[in-house]
Amino acid sequence: MKRVIKKARDFNELVMFEHTVFSLPFIFIAMFVASNGWFGWKLLVLGVFATVTARNFAMSFNRFIDKEFDKENPRTKKRPSVDGRLSAITINLFIVINALFFVIISKYINELAFYLSVPFLIILAFYSYVKRFSSLAHIFLGIALGLAPIAGAIAVEGAVPLWSIFLACGVLFWVAGFDLLYALQDMEYDKEKGLHSIPAKFGLKKTLLISKAFHLLSVFFWVLFIYNTAYLSYFAWIGVFVSAMMLLFEHHLIGKGLENINKAFFTVNGYLGFVFLFFIIMDLAWI
């Protein structure tokens, strides 16, 4: 039993399951808005499992592909994909199982979700290669997580409405913005290894400015999201405002010192999606 628990902890460390909080709320925001209320227990369960399996696939694939870089980086050299706790065969099996489950789950959601399941997985996997040739890796990570609200809209409507694209663009720049801050930790390592990142290319001060610009864009697109839905009103606008204040606080923390990166990255961003989701639900319930 202890061995099973230990192995489960190793897998949890591999994929950092707690980071699911970044994408899960926005899937449900899209699902609530698409259904103008409750979308049913079936889609709730399928949505959770689709999110978890897609993210498990993406994270484990990234860890496998980046193993050679991770073992030389002081911040990542103790990951289970590097220190031998999880073998390459085990990780590859985990990748395949999660990919298959995601496709199967998508089949039970609807036809469009099934047809797009493999292209979505390809996008998630491709992110792991981008930093080898482009500083736009942060943007591509945003695109990968921005698929979440589009997937949520597809699950309910079987289509991609305009408001879901605006919501996704907001997620894109939100994720890219906080990933820039997180990437500051590896700025010198990326320079040394020739890996492409905005911090490595532009330095600390410009990276902070670009991150702020990205977060302004995220708020802008979330405003367009609310504006382009017919029935969202006061509480939804409050949700955008509170989210903007949380992003402002995140940059305030970073401005006080880079030792606050993890606090800003995990705490502020971990809560933001759920705060936004809460106000969207309040808005729909108020109607």
C-alpha positions as CSV (number, residue, x, y, z in Angstrom):
1,M,0.0,0.0,0.0
2,K,2.8,2.4,0.9
3,R,4.4,1.7,-2.5
4,V,1.2,2.5,-4.3
5,I,0.8,5.8,-2.4
6,K,4.5,6.7,-3.1
7,K,4.0,6.0,-6.8
8,A,0.8,8.1,-6.8
9,R,2.8,11.0,-5.2
10,D,5.5,10.6,-7.9
11,F,2.9,10.9,-10.7
12,N,1.3,13.9,-8.9
13,E,4.7,15.5,-8.8
14,L,5.3,14.7,-12.4
15,V,2.1,16.4,-13.7
16,M,1.6,18.9,-10.8
17,F,-2.1,18.0,-10.6
18,E,-2.8,21.1,-8.5
19,H,-2.0,23.3,-11.5
20,T,-5.3,22.0,-13.0
21,V,-6.8,25.0,-11.2
22,F,-5.5,27.2,-14.0
23,S,-7.7,25.7,-16.8
24,L,-10.6,24.0,-15.1
25,P,-12.6,27.1,-14.0
26,F,-12.5,28.5,-17.5
27,I,-13.9,25.3,-19.0
28,F,-16.8,25.6,-16.6
29,I,-17.3,29.3,-17.2
30,A,-17.7,28.5,-20.9
31,M,-20.1,25.6,-20.1
32,F,-22.2,27.7,-17.8
33,V,-22.5,30.5,-20.3
34,A,-23.1,28.2,-23.2
35,S,-26.0,26.5,-21.4
36,N,-27.2,29.8,-19.7
37,G,-27.2,27.9,-16.4
38,W,-26.6,24.3,-15.3
39,F,-25.4,22.0,-18.0
40,G,-26.0,18.7,-16.3
41,W,-24.1,16.1,-14.3
42,K,-23.0,14.1,-17.3
43,L,-21.1,17.0,-18.8
44,L,-19.7,18.0,-15.4
45,V,-18.1,14.6,-15.0
46,L,-16.9,14.3,-18.6
47,G,-15.6,17.9,-18.5
48,V,-13.5,17.1,-15.4
49,F,-12.1,13.9,-16.7
50,A,-11.4,15.5,-20.1
51,T,-9.5,18.3,-18.5
52,V,-7.5,16.1,-16.2
53,T,-6.5,13.6,-18.9
54,A,-5.6,16.3,-21.4
55,R,-3.5,18.1,-18.8
56,N,-1.8,14.8,-17.6
57,F,-0.9,14.1,-21.3
58,A,0.5,17.6,-21.8
59,M,2.5,17.7,-18.6
60,S,3.9,14.2,-18.8
61,F,4.8,14.7,-22.5
62,N,6.6,17.9,-21.6
63,R,8.5,16.3,-18.7
64,F,9.6,13.4,-21.0
65,I,10.7,15.7,-23.8
66,D,12.5,18.1,-21.5
67,K,14.3,15.5,-19.4
68,E,17.8,16.4,-20.7
69,F,17.3,20.0,-19.9
70,D,15.6,19.4,-16.6
71,K,18.5,17.2,-15.2
72,E,20.9,20.2,-15.6
73,N,18.6,22.8,-14.2
74,P,19.0,23.2,-10.4
75,R,15.3,24.0,-10.1
76,T,14.1,20.9,-11.9
77,K,16.8,18.2,-11.4
78,K,14.8,16.5,-8.7
79,R,11.7,15.9,-10.8
80,P,10.6,12.2,-10.9
81,S,11.2,12.2,-14.6
82,V,14.8,13.1,-14.0
83,D,15.9,11.3,-10.8
84,G,14.7,7.9,-11.8
85,R,11.6,7.5,-9.7
86,L,9.6,7.2,-12.9
87,S,11.2,5.3,-15.8
88,A,10.9,6.5,-19.5
89,I,8.7,3.4,-20.2
90,T,6.3,4.3,-17.3
91,I,6.0,7.9,-18.4
92,N,5.4,7.0,-22.0
93,L,2.7,4.5,-21.0
94,F,1.1,7.3,-18.8
95,I,1.2,9.6,-21.8
96,V,-0.5,7.1,-24.1
97,I,-3.2,6.1,-21.6
98,N,-4.1,9.7,-20.9
99,A,-4.3,10.5,-24.6
100,L,-6.5,7.5,-25.3
101,F,-8.8,8.4,-22.4
102,F,-9.1,12.0,-23.6
103,V,-10.1,10.8,-27.1
104,I,-12.6,8.3,-25.7
105,I,-14.1,10.9,-23.3
106,S,-14.4,13.3,-26.2
107,K,-16.4,10.7,-28.1
108,Y,-19.0,10.6,-25.3
109,I,-19.3,14.4,-25.3
110,N,-20.3,15.1,-28.9
111,E,-19.1,14.7,-32.5
112,L,-17.2,17.9,-32.8
113,A,-15.4,17.3,-29.5
114,F,-14.3,13.9,-30.8
115,Y,-13.1,15.3,-34.2
116,L,-11.0,18.0,-32.5
117,S,-9.6,15.8,-29.7
118,V,-6.5,14.7,-31.6
119,P,-5.7,18.2,-33.0
120,F,-6.1,19.5,-29.4
121,L,-3.6,16.9,-28.2
122,I,-1.2,17.8,-31.0
123,I,-1.3,21.5,-30.0
124,L,-0.7,20.5,-26.3
125,A,2.3,18.4,-27.3
126,F,3.8,20.9,-29.7
127,Y,4.2,23.5,-26.9
128,S,7.0,21.4,-25.5
129,Y,9.1,22.0,-28.6
130,V,8.5,25.7,-29.1
131,K,11.1,27.0,-26.7
132,R,13.8,25.2,-28.7
133,F,13.3,27.7,-31.6
134,S,11.1,30.6,-30.6
135,S,10.7,33.0,-27.7
136,L,6.9,32.8,-28.3
137,A,6.7,29.6,-26.2
138,H,4.9,31.6,-23.5
139,I,2.2,32.6,-26.1
140,F,1.9,29.0,-27.2
141,L,1.4,27.9,-23.7
142,G,-1.4,30.5,-23.5
143,I,-2.9,29.0,-26.7
144,A,-2.7,25.5,-25.2
145,L,-4.6,26.6,-22.0
146,G,-6.9,28.9,-24.1
147,L,-8.3,25.8,-25.6
148,A,-10.1,25.1,-22.3
149,P,-13.0,27.6,-22.7
150,I,-13.4,26.7,-26.4
151,A,-13.6,23.0,-25.4
152,G,-16.2,24.0,-22.8
153,A,-18.4,25.8,-25.3
154,I,-18.0,22.8,-27.8
155,A,-19.1,20.4,-25.1
156,V,-22.4,22.2,-24.6
157,E,-23.2,23.8,-28.0
158,G,-21.2,21.6,-30.4
159,A,-19.9,24.8,-31.9
160,V,-17.4,27.6,-31.3
161,P,-19.3,30.8,-30.5
162,L,-17.6,34.2,-30.8
163,W,-17.7,34.9,-27.0
164,S,-15.8,31.7,-26.3
165,I,-13.0,32.9,-28.6
166,F,-12.8,36.2,-26.6
167,L,-12.8,34.3,-23.4
168,A,-10.0,32.0,-24.8
169,C,-7.9,35.0,-25.9
170,G,-8.2,36.4,-22.3
171,V,-6.9,33.1,-21.0
172,L,-4.2,33.1,-23.6
173,F,-2.7,36.4,-22.4
174,W,-3.4,35.7,-18.8
175,V,-1.4,32.5,-18.9
176,A,1.4,34.0,-21.1
177,G,1.6,36.9,-18.7
178,F,2.1,34.8,-15.6
179,D,4.3,32.3,-17.4
180,L,6.7,35.2,-18.2
181,L,7.0,35.9,-14.5
182,Y,7.6,32.2,-13.7
183,A,10.2,32.0,-16.5
184,L,12.3,34.7,-14.8
185,Q,13.5,31.9,-12.5
186,D,15.2,30.2,-15.5
187,M,16.4,33.3,-17.3
188,E,20.1,32.7,-16.9
189,Y,19.8,28.9,-17.5
190,D,17.9,29.5,-20.7
191,K,20.6,31.9,-21.9
192,E,23.3,29.3,-21.1
193,K,21.6,26.5,-22.9
194,G,20.4,28.5,-25.9
195,L,16.7,28.0,-25.0
196,H,14.3,30.7,-26.2
197,S,12.3,32.7,-23.8
198,I,11.3,36.3,-23.5
199,P,13.2,36.8,-20.2
200,A,16.3,35.3,-21.8
201,K,16.0,37.5,-24.9
202,F,14.8,40.8,-23.3
203,G,15.9,40.7,-19.7
204,L,14.1,41.4,-16.4
205,K,12.7,44.9,-16.9
206,K,11.3,44.4,-20.4
207,T,9.8,41.1,-19.4
208,L,7.9,42.7,-16.5
209,L,6.6,45.3,-19.0
210,I,5.5,42.7,-21.5
211,S,3.8,40.6,-18.7
212,K,1.9,43.7,-17.7
213,A,0.9,44.3,-21.3
214,F,-0.3,40.7,-21.7
215,H,-2.4,41.0,-18.6
216,L,-4.0,44.3,-19.8
217,L,-4.9,42.4,-23.0
218,S,-6.4,39.5,-21.0
219,V,-8.7,42.0,-19.2
220,F,-9.6,43.6,-22.5
221,F,-10.6,40.3,-24.0
222,W,-12.6,39.3,-21.0
223,V,-14.5,42.6,-21.3
224,L,-15.2,41.6,-24.9
225,F,-16.3,38.2,-23.7
226,I,-18.9,39.7,-21.3
227,Y,-20.0,42.3,-23.9
228,N,-20.6,39.6,-26.5
229,T,-22.9,37.5,-24.4
230,A,-26.5,38.5,-24.4
231,Y,-27.4,37.7,-20.8
232,L,-24.3,38.4,-18.6
233,S,-24.5,41.6,-16.6
234,Y,-23.6,43.1,-13.2
235,F,-21.9,40.2,-11.4
236,A,-20.0,39.2,-14.5
237,W,-18.6,42.7,-14.8
238,I,-17.6,42.6,-11.2
239,G,-15.8,39.4,-11.9
240,V,-13.7,41.0,-14.6
241,F,-12.9,43.9,-12.3
242,V,-11.9,41.7,-9.4
243,S,-9.8,39.6,-11.7
244,A,-8.1,42.7,-13.0
245,M,-7.4,43.8,-9.3
246,M,-5.9,40.3,-8.7
247,L,-3.5,40.7,-11.6
248,L,-2.6,44.1,-10.4
249,F,-1.8,42.6,-7.0
250,E,0.3,39.9,-8.7
251,H,2.5,42.5,-10.3
252,H,2.7,44.4,-7.0
253,L,4.1,41.3,-5.4
254,I,6.7,40.8,-8.1
255,G,7.6,44.5,-7.9
256,K,8.5,44.0,-4.3
257,G,11.0,41.2,-5.1
258,L,11.4,38.1,-7.3
259,E,11.3,36.0,-4.2
260,N,7.5,36.5,-4.4
261,I,7.3,34.7,-7.8
262,N,5.9,31.5,-6.5
263,K,3.4,33.3,-4.2
264,A,2.2,35.4,-7.2
265,F,2.2,32.4,-9.6
266,F,0.5,29.8,-7.5
267,T,-1.7,31.8,-5.0
268,V,-3.0,34.7,-7.1
269,N,-3.5,32.8,-10.3
270,G,-4.7,29.7,-8.6
271,Y,-7.6,31.7,-7.1
272,L,-8.3,34.0,-10.1
273,G,-10.1,31.4,-12.2
274,F,-12.4,30.3,-9.4
275,V,-13.2,33.9,-8.4
276,F,-14.1,34.6,-12.0
277,L,-16.2,31.4,-12.2
278,F,-18.0,32.4,-8.9
279,F,-19.1,35.7,-10.3
280,I,-20.3,34.2,-13.6
281,I,-22.4,31.6,-11.6
282,M,-23.8,34.4,-9.4
283,D,-24.7,36.4,-12.5
284,L,-26.5,33.5,-14.1
285,A,-28.2,32.6,-10.9
286,W,-29.3,36.2,-10.4
287,I,-31.2,36.0,-13.8
